Amino acid sequence: MTDIWTEAIEEAYASAPAGVVAWDTLELRHPMLDRTYRFVLDEGEKIGETEPDENGKTQDIYGRVLRLEDDAPEDAGELVEFIATAFEVRLPASEADRPPEMSIVLDNVPGGLMKAMGPAAASGQAVELTYREYLSDDPDTVHFRLTGLSLRKVGVTTLRVEGKITFMGLHSRSFPGAFYNATDNATLGRS
C-alpha cells in the first residue's frame, strides 16, 4: 500500500525531464572575506586556471558559469563563476522549542577562504549565505533560491568548513507573508 508522499515522489520522478541535472550552489559573503565565494555541487567544466606558481605551473579551475538573479545581493544579473566543490547540507531537526537550523559542510575549499574564515568566524558577525538551484538546460535562470540565511557556529579545519545555517527572523515572520485585516478580509470582522 502506498501513501500520498510516496505517490507524490513517484510522480515527480516520472515527470522530470530526461538528462536535466540540478546544480546546487552556495554563495558566502562576509566583510572580512576578500571576495564573495561561490560554489557549485558538480564536477563542472574547466572555467579557468590558477596563476603560475614559482615553477611556472598552473592548475585548472573547474566549475560553472551561471547567471545571477536580477535582485542578487552582489553582481545582480551578471554571469559569475561557481567553483566546483563538494558540500553537504543537512536538513533541520524538527523541534518545537527551537528555531530551524541546518548544518553545512564544505570540503576541499580554496586556501584563501580557509585563511579568511577563521577570523570571520571569530568576529562574531554571521557569514551571509545564499542557496540557489539551477537546471542544466537553463543556466541563466535561478529556479529556486533561499535567502536570509546566516552561517553561524563556524568551525574551520584543514580543507573543511563546517557551520550551522540559521534562518534569521523566520519564527517572527507572518505566514504566508501576508497581513490580514478586516477591511481586506471581511470574514475577520466582528459582528
Secondary structure by P-SEA (a helix, b strand, c coil): cccaaaaaaaaaaaaccccbbbbbbbbbbccccccbbbbbccccccccccccccccbbbbbbbbbccccccccccccbbbbbbbbbbbbbbbcccccccbbbbbbbccccaaaaaaaaaaaaccbbbbbbbbbbbccccccccccccccccccccccccbbbbbbbccccccccccccccccccccccccc
